Amino acid sequence: MAGYTEHISVSGLLGIGYGTAASLFMGFTPTQGILAGVLTWVGGMLPDLDSETGRPIKELFSLTAAVASFVAMRCMIHKGADPDNAILMAVVTYAAVRYGAAAILSKFAVHRGMFHSIPALIIAGETVFLAYFSDSYTVKFLMAGGISLGFLSHLVLDEVYSVERKGVSIRLKKSSGTAIKWFGKGLFGNAVAYAILLTMTYITLVDSGVLIPPQQAAPIEKIDAPVQQASPFRTTERL
C-alpha cells in the first residue's frame, strides 16, 4: 500500500489543482478555492485514521481535530452565539476529536476496514456538506467535493500500490481490493457503516431540499364536492 508521504503528496497536488480550477474557471472566490483545496488535502489522509498508532496518525488526528474545531466555531458564530461560547465549543470539539475519537478508534476500528471503502467516502462528503455553513448550496457542494476527491485519491492510490510488477509478470498483493470496496469482512463494521451512511444521506437530502420530512409536508386539503343549487325553473312537485 502507499505510504503516508505518497498520500499527502498526491492529495496536496490534487488540492492545488481543485482549488485553482474552482477559483479561475468555476466562479468561486480565491478564499473558497483555498478552503476547498485544503479539504482535498485533508481528505487524502482521512482513511488512515484507523491505522496503528504512530507519529503520522497522531498528526492526522491533530489536523482533523483542528479543522473540526474551526467548523464548530464557525457554526456557533453563524447561529449568533456569544464569541466566548464559540471559542469554548472549538476547544471542546478539538479535545473530543483529538483524544476521544482517537481512543475509540484505537479499540474498535480495524485497519483497512470500512474506513477504506466507498461508504466511508460518501459519509465524509456528506459530513462536510452538512457542517459547512453557507447560503449557497454550490459552495457546500464544492467543499464536499474537495474532501471526497482527496478521500478517493487515497483509495485509488492504495489499490495502485497493491499491484506488484516483476518484469513482465504482474501479481496482486493481499491488500488488493481492500480499499475500493462497498463491504468489509466484519458484520458489525458493515452494519455501523451503513447505518451511519443511511442516516447521513437522509439528513443531507432533507437539508438540500430534495426530501421533505413527513411532519413538515403540507397537509392535503380535502376538496368538498360542489353543492348543486336548484334551478329556479325546476319544480320538485309533479303537477
LUMNUVO-970645 format. One record per residue (C-alpha): residue number from 0; residue in three letters; z, x, y. Coordinates in steps of 0.5 Angstrom, whole numbers, plus 500, padded with zeros to 3 digits. Layout:
# LUMNUVO-970645
<r i="NUM" aa="Ala" pz="Z" px="X" py="Y"/>
...
This chain:
# LUMNUVO-970645
<r i="0" aa="Met" pz="500" px="500" py="500"/>
<r i="1" aa="Ala" pz="499" px="502" py="507"/>
<r i="2" aa="Gly" pz="505" px="506" py="511"/>
<r i="3" aa="Tyr" pz="509" px="504" py="517"/>
<r i="4" aa="Thr" pz="505" px="508" py="521"/>
<r i="5" aa="Glu" pz="498" px="505" py="519"/>
<r i="6" aa="His" pz="500" px="498" py="520"/>
<r i="7" aa="Ile" pz="503" px="499" py="527"/>
<r i="8" aa="Ser" pz="497" px="503" py="529"/>
<r i="9" aa="Val" pz="492" px="498" py="527"/>
<r i="10" aa="Ser" pz="496" px="492" py="530"/>
<r i="11" aa="Gly" pz="496" px="496" py="536"/>
<r i="12" aa="Leu" pz="489" px="497" py="537"/>
<r i="13" aa="Leu" pz="488" px="490" py="535"/>
<r i="14" aa="Gly" pz="493" px="488" py="540"/>
<r i="15" aa="Ile" pz="489" px="492" py="546"/>
<r i="16" aa="Gly" pz="482" px="489" py="544"/>
<r i="17" aa="Tyr" pz="485" px="482" py="543"/>
<r i="18" aa="Gly" pz="489" px="482" py="550"/>
<r i="19" aa="Thr" pz="483" px="486" py="553"/>
<r i="20" aa="Ala" pz="478" px="480" py="551"/>
<r i="21" aa="Ala" pz="483" px="475" py="553"/>
<r i="22" aa="Ser" pz="483" px="477" py="560"/>
<r i="23" aa="Leu" pz="476" px="479" py="561"/>
<r i="24" aa="Phe" pz="472" px="474" py="557"/>
<r i="25" aa="Met" pz="477" px="468" py="556"/>
<r i="26" aa="Gly" pz="479" px="467" py="563"/>
<r i="27" aa="Phe" pz="487" px="469" py="562"/>
<r i="28" aa="Thr" pz="491" px="473" py="567"/>
<r i="29" aa="Pro" pz="492" px="480" py="565"/>
<r i="30" aa="Thr" pz="499" px="479" py="564"/>
<r i="31" aa="Gln" pz="498" px="473" py="559"/>
<r i="32" aa="Gly" pz="493" px="478" py="556"/>
<r i="33" aa="Ile" pz="498" px="484" py="555"/>
<r i="34" aa="Leu" pz="503" px="479" py="552"/>
<r i="35" aa="Ala" pz="498" px="477" py="547"/>
<r i="36" aa="Gly" pz="497" px="484" py="545"/>
<r i="37" aa="Val" pz="504" px="486" py="545"/>
<r i="38" aa="Leu" pz="505" px="480" py="540"/>
<r i="39" aa="Thr" pz="499" px="482" py="536"/>
<r i="40" aa="Trp" pz="502" px="489" py="535"/>
<r i="41" aa="Val" pz="509" px="486" py="533"/>
<r i="42" aa="Gly" pz="505" px="481" py="528"/>
<r i="43" aa="Gly" pz="503" px="487" py="525"/>
<r i="44" aa="Met" pz="510" px="489" py="523"/>
<r i="45" aa="Leu" pz="513" px="483" py="521"/>
<r i="46" aa="Pro" pz="511" px="482" py="514"/>
<r i="47" aa="Asp" pz="515" px="489" py="512"/>
<r i="48" aa="Leu" pz="522" px="485" py="515"/>
<r i="49" aa="Asp" pz="523" px="484" py="507"/>
<r i="50" aa="Ser" pz="523" px="492" py="506"/>
<r i="51" aa="Glu" pz="528" px="496" py="504"/>
<r i="52" aa="Thr" pz="533" px="499" py="509"/>
<r i="53" aa="Gly" pz="530" px="505" py="513"/>
<r i="54" aa="Arg" pz="529" px="507" py="520"/>
<r i="55" aa="Pro" pz="523" px="504" py="521"/>
<r i="56" aa="Ile" pz="526" px="497" py="518"/>
<r i="57" aa="Lys" pz="532" px="498" py="523"/>
<r i="58" aa="Glu" pz="527" px="499" py="529"/>
<r i="59" aa="Leu" pz="523" px="493" py="527"/>
<r i="60" aa="Phe" pz="529" px="488" py="527"/>
<r i="61" aa="Ser" pz="531" px="491" py="533"/>
<r i="62" aa="Leu" pz="524" px="490" py="536"/>
<r i="63" aa="Thr" pz="524" px="483" py="533"/>
<r i="64" aa="Ala" pz="531" px="481" py="536"/>
<r i="65" aa="Ala" pz="529" px="484" py="543"/>
<r i="66" aa="Val" pz="522" px="479" py="543"/>
<r i="67" aa="Ala" pz="526" px="473" py="540"/>
<r i="68" aa="Ser" pz="532" px="474" py="546"/>
<r i="69" aa="Phe" pz="527" px="474" py="551"/>
<r i="70" aa="Val" pz="523" px="468" py="549"/>
<r i="71" aa="Ala" pz="530" px="465" py="548"/>
<r i="72" aa="Met" pz="532" px="467" py="556"/>
<r i="73" aa="Arg" pz="525" px="464" py="558"/>
<r i="74" aa="Cys" pz="526" px="457" py="554"/>
<r i="75" aa="Met" pz="533" px="457" py="558"/>
<r i="76" aa="Ile" pz="530" px="458" py="565"/>
<r i="77" aa="His" pz="525" px="453" py="563"/>
<r i="78" aa="Lys" pz="530" px="448" py="562"/>
<r i="79" aa="Gly" pz="533" px="449" py="568"/>
<r i="80" aa="Ala" pz="539" px="453" py="565"/>
<r i="81" aa="Asp" pz="544" px="457" py="569"/>
<r i="82" aa="Pro" pz="542" px="464" py="569"/>
<r i="83" aa="Asp" pz="548" px="467" py="566"/>
<r i="84" aa="Asn" pz="548" px="462" py="561"/>
<r i="85" aa="Ala" pz="540" px="464" py="560"/>
<r i="86" aa="Ile" pz="543" px="471" py="559"/>
<r i="87" aa="Leu" pz="548" px="469" py="554"/>
<r i="88" aa="Met" pz="543" px="466" py="550"/>
<r i="89" aa="Ala" pz="539" px="472" py="550"/>
<r i="90" aa="Val" pz="545" px="476" py="548"/>
<r i="91" aa="Val" pz="547" px="471" py="542"/>
<r i="92" aa="Thr" pz="540" px="471" py="540"/>
<r i="93" aa="Tyr" pz="539" px="478" py="539"/>
<r i="94" aa="Ala" pz="545" px="479" py="535"/>
<r i="95" aa="Ala" pz="543" px="473" py="531"/>
<r i="96" aa="Val" pz="537" px="476" py="529"/>
<r i="97" aa="Arg" pz="538" px="484" py="529"/>
<r i="98" aa="Tyr" pz="545" px="483" py="525"/>
<r i="99" aa="Gly" pz="545" px="476" py="522"/>
<r i="100" aa="Ala" pz="538" px="475" py="520"/>
<r i="101" aa="Ala" pz="538" px="483" py="517"/>
<r i="102" aa="Ala" pz="544" px="481" py="513"/>
<r i="103" aa="Ile" pz="541" px="475" py="510"/>
<r i="104" aa="Leu" pz="534" px="478" py="508"/>
<r i="105" aa="Ser" pz="537" px="484" py="505"/>
<r i="106" aa="Lys" pz="541" px="480" py="500"/>
<r i="107" aa="Phe" pz="535" px="474" py="498"/>
<r i="108" aa="Ala" pz="529" px="477" py="500"/>
<r i="109" aa="Val" pz="524" px="481" py="495"/>
<r i="110" aa="His" pz="519" px="486" py="498"/>
<r i="111" aa="Arg" pz="512" px="484" py="497"/>
<r i="112" aa="Gly" pz="515" px="477" py="496"/>
<r i="113" aa="Met" pz="513" px="471" py="500"/>
<r i="114" aa="Phe" pz="513" px="475" py="507"/>
<r i="115" aa="His" pz="507" px="478" py="505"/>
<r i="116" aa="Ser" pz="503" px="471" py="504"/>
<r i="117" aa="Ile" pz="498" px="466" py="508"/>
<r i="118" aa="Pro" pz="504" px="461" py="508"/>
<r i="119" aa="Ala" pz="508" px="466" py="512"/>
<r i="120" aa="Leu" pz="502" px="468" py="517"/>
<r i="121" aa="Ile" pz="502" px="461" py="518"/>
<r i="122" aa="Ile" pz="509" px="460" py="520"/>
<r i="123" aa="Ala" pz="509" px="466" py="524"/>
<r i="124" aa="Gly" pz="504" px="463" py="528"/>
<r i="125" aa="Glu" pz="507" px="456" py="529"/>
<r i="126" aa="Thr" pz="513" px="459" py="531"/>
<r i="127" aa="Val" pz="510" px="463" py="537"/>
<r i="128" aa="Phe" pz="506" px="457" py="539"/>
<r i="129" aa="Leu" pz="513" px="452" py="539"/>
<r i="130" aa="Ala" pz="517" px="458" py="542"/>
<r i="131" aa="Tyr" pz="512" px="460" py="548"/>
<r i="132" aa="Phe" pz="513" px="455" py="553"/>
<r i="133" aa="Ser" pz="507" px="454" py="557"/>
<r i="134" aa="Asp" pz="504" px="448" py="560"/>
<r i="135" aa="Ser" pz="497" px="450" py="557"/>
<r i="136" aa="Tyr" pz="496" px="449" py="550"/>
<r i="137" aa="Thr" pz="491" px="454" py="551"/>
<r i="138" aa="Val" pz="496" px="459" py="553"/>
<r i="139" aa="Lys" pz="500" px="457" py="547"/>
<r i="140" aa="Phe" pz="494" px="458" py="542"/>
<r i="141" aa="Leu" pz="493" px="465" py="545"/>
<r i="142" aa="Met" pz="500" px="467" py="543"/>
<r i="143" aa="Ala" pz="500" px="464" py="537"/>
<r i="144" aa="Gly" pz="493" px="467" py="535"/>
<r i="145" aa="Gly" pz="496" px="474" py="537"/>
<r i="146" aa="Ile" pz="502" px="474" py="532"/>
<r i="147" aa="Ser" pz="497" px="471" py="527"/>
<r i="148" aa="Leu" pz="492" px="476" py="528"/>
<r i="149" aa="Gly" pz="497" px="482" py="527"/>
<r i="150" aa="Phe" pz="500" px="479" py="521"/>
<r i="151" aa="Leu" pz="493" px="478" py="518"/>
<r i="152" aa="Ser" pz="492" px="485" py="519"/>
<r i="153" aa="His" pz="498" px="488" py="515"/>
<r i="154" aa="Leu" pz="496" px="483" py="509"/>
<r i="155" aa="Val" pz="489" px="486" py="509"/>
<r i="156" aa="Leu" pz="491" px="493" py="510"/>
<r i="157" aa="Asp" pz="496" px="492" py="504"/>
<r i="158" aa="Glu" pz="490" px="490" py="500"/>
<r i="159" aa="Val" pz="485" px="495" py="502"/>
<r i="160" aa="Tyr" pz="490" px="500" py="500"/>
<r i="161" aa="Ser" pz="491" px="497" py="493"/>
<r i="162" aa="Val" pz="484" px="499" py="491"/>
<r i="163" aa="Glu" pz="484" px="506" py="489"/>
<r i="164" aa="Arg" pz="478" px="510" py="488"/>
<r i="165" aa="Lys" pz="477" px="516" py="484"/>
<r i="166" aa="Gly" pz="470" px="519" py="484"/>
<r i="167" aa="Val" pz="465" px="513" py="483"/>
<r i="168" aa="Ser" pz="470" px="509" py="479"/>
<r i="169" aa="Ile" pz="475" px="504" py="482"/>
<r i="170" aa="Arg" pz="481" px="502" py="480"/>
<r i="171" aa="Leu" pz="486" px="497" py="482"/>
<r i="172" aa="Lys" pz="493" px="498" py="483"/>
<r i="173" aa="Lys" pz="499" px="494" py="481"/>
<r i="174" aa="Ser" pz="500" px="492" py="488"/>
<r i="175" aa="Ser" pz="493" px="489" py="489"/>
<r i="176" aa="Gly" pz="493" px="481" py="490"/>
<r i="177" aa="Thr" pz="501" px="481" py="492"/>
<r i="178" aa="Ala" pz="499" px="481" py="500"/>
<r i="179" aa="Ile" pz="494" px="476" py="501"/>
<r i="180" aa="Lys" pz="497" px="470" py="497"/>
<r i="181" aa="Trp" pz="499" px="463" py="497"/>
<r i="182" aa="Phe" pz="504" px="463" py="492"/>
<r i="183" aa="Gly" pz="509" px="468" py="490"/>
<r i="184" aa="Lys" pz="513" px="469" py="483"/>
<r i="185" aa="Gly" pz="519" px="466" py="484"/>
<r i="186" aa="Leu" pz="520" px="459" py="484"/>
<r i="187" aa="Phe" pz="526" px="459" py="489"/>
<r i="188" aa="Gly" pz="522" px="463" py="494"/>
<r i="189" aa="Asn" pz="516" px="459" py="494"/>
<r i="190" aa="Ala" pz="520" px="452" py="495"/>
<r i="191" aa="Val" pz="523" px="455" py="501"/>
<r i="192" aa="Ala" pz="517" px="458" py="504"/>
<r i="193" aa="Tyr" pz="513" px="451" py="503"/>
<r i="194" aa="Ala" pz="519" px="447" py="506"/>
<r i="195" aa="Ile" pz="519" px="451" py="512"/>
<r i="196" aa="Leu" pz="511" px="451" py="512"/>
<r i="197" aa="Leu" pz="511" px="443" py="512"/>
<r i="198" aa="Thr" pz="517" px="443" py="517"/>
<r i="199" aa="Met" pz="514" px="447" py="522"/>
<r i="200" aa="Thr" pz="507" px="444" py="521"/>
<r i="201" aa="Tyr" pz="509" px="437" py="522"/>
<r i="202" aa="Ile" pz="513" px="440" py="529"/>
<r i="203" aa="Thr" pz="507" px="443" py="531"/>
<r i="204" aa="Leu" pz="502" px="437" py="530"/>
<r i="205" aa="Val" pz="507" px="433" py="534"/>
<r i="206" aa="Asp" pz="508" px="438" py="539"/>
<r i="207" aa="Ser" pz="501" px="439" py="540"/>
<r i="208" aa="Gly" pz="500" px="431" py="540"/>
<r i="209" aa="Val" pz="496" px="431" py="534"/>
<r i="210" aa="Leu" pz="501" px="427" py="531"/>
<r i="211" aa="Ile" pz="505" px="421" py="534"/>
<r i="212" aa="Pro" pz="512" px="420" py="531"/>
<r i="213" aa="Pro" pz="513" px="413" py="528"/>
<r i="214" aa="Gln" pz="519" px="412" py="532"/>
<r i="215" aa="Gln" pz="515" px="414" py="538"/>
<r i="216" aa="Ala" pz="509" px="410" py="536"/>
<r i="217" aa="Ala" pz="507" px="404" py="541"/>
<r i="218" aa="Pro" pz="509" px="397" py="537"/>
<r i="219" aa="Ile" pz="503" px="393" py="535"/>
<r i="220" aa="Glu" pz="503" px="387" py="540"/>
<r i="221" aa="Lys" pz="503" px="380" py="536"/>
<r i="222" aa="Ile" pz="497" px="376" py="539"/>
<r i="223" aa="Asp" pz="498" px="369" py="538"/>
<r i="224" aa="Ala" pz="493" px="364" py="537"/>
<r i="225" aa="Pro" pz="490" px="361" py="543"/>
<r i="226" aa="Val" pz="492" px="354" py="544"/>
<r i="227" aa="Gln" pz="487" px="349" py="544"/>
<r i="228" aa="Gln" pz="487" px="344" py="549"/>
<r i="229" aa="Ala" pz="485" px="337" py="548"/>
<r i="230" aa="Ser" pz="479" px="335" py="552"/>
<r i="231" aa="Pro" pz="480" px="329" py="557"/>
<r i="232" aa="Phe" pz="473" px="326" py="554"/>
<r i="233" aa="Arg" pz="476" px="325" py="547"/>
<r i="234" aa="Thr" pz="481" px="320" py="545"/>
<r i="235" aa="Thr" pz="486" px="320" py="539"/>
<r i="236" aa="Glu" pz="486" px="313" py="537"/>
<r i="237" aa="Arg" pz="480" px="310" py="534"/>
<r i="238" aa="Leu" pz="477" px="303" py="537"/>
